[in-house]
Amino acid sequence: MDHTTTLLNLLDEVLSIEARGLRLTKDSQLLDAVPGFDSMAVVALIERIENEFDIAFLDTEIDGSVFSTVSSLQTFVEKHLPD
């Protein structure tokens, strides 16, 4: 299942970028590319994703590569969803 729209909405809300998040694509860069996407935003986004999808991530699983693109974030999230 494609969870791109949900992730884009969460990015939009966390970063308060007023629907500009919905213009991102799967190939859009995130870390160091989207204004305001800093360590505090990462923590907030992780919390929102965990709540939205009812999943939990281990701290040891999360690194910068997860947040490099929308696609890498989506892949990481979908890997944690129940089958």
N, C-alpha and C positions, 0 to 999 in steps of 0.2 A: 504494500500500500504506500502511496506517495503522501508524505507528511510535510511537503514543502510549504504549502500555504499556512499551515498551523505554525510552523517554525518562523516563517516571515512575519506573521502577525505577532508572535512573541518577541521577535527582534524589534519590531516597530514599537511595541509597548514598552519594553525594557529601555530602549534607547531614546524614547520620546522623539521619534523622527517623523511624526505626523504623516503616516502612510507612505513615506519614501521607502520604507522597508519592503513594501509590496512590489516595488520596482526592481528589487534585487533578483538575480537569477541563481540557478544552482552553481554557476561558475563564479559568482561574485565573491571577491575577497572580503574577509571580515576583519580579522585582527590587523591592526596597523593600516586599515583602509577605510573603515567606517568611523566617522567622527563620534567620539564618546564611547567607543567600544574598548573599554579599558578593563582592568582587573575587577573593579567593582561591578561593572556591567556583566562580566563573565559569571561572577558569583550569582547575581540576580537572575541571569538567564538560566543557569543550571537549576536554580530553585524553581523557576517557572516551568521549565521543561519537565522536571521530576514530578511536579504537581499536575501538570496538564496530561501527561502520559501515564501517571501512576507507576513510575519506575524510580530506581535509585542507582546512582553511580558511585563507584568507589573513588576516593580521591586519587588513588594510584593509577586509575584509568585515564585521567584527564590531563592533557597537556596541550600545548599551543597548536599542535597539528589538528586537533579536533575542531578548532575554531578558525582554521585557515580559509575555508570557503563554506558557502551554504551547503554544498554537496557533502563535504567532509563531516559537517555537523549532523546532517540528515542521516548519513550512513552510521555514525556513532549512535544516534538515538534509536534508529531502527534495529540495530544490533542488540539493543537492550529490551526491546519489546517482546512480550510473550508471543509464542507461535500461534 
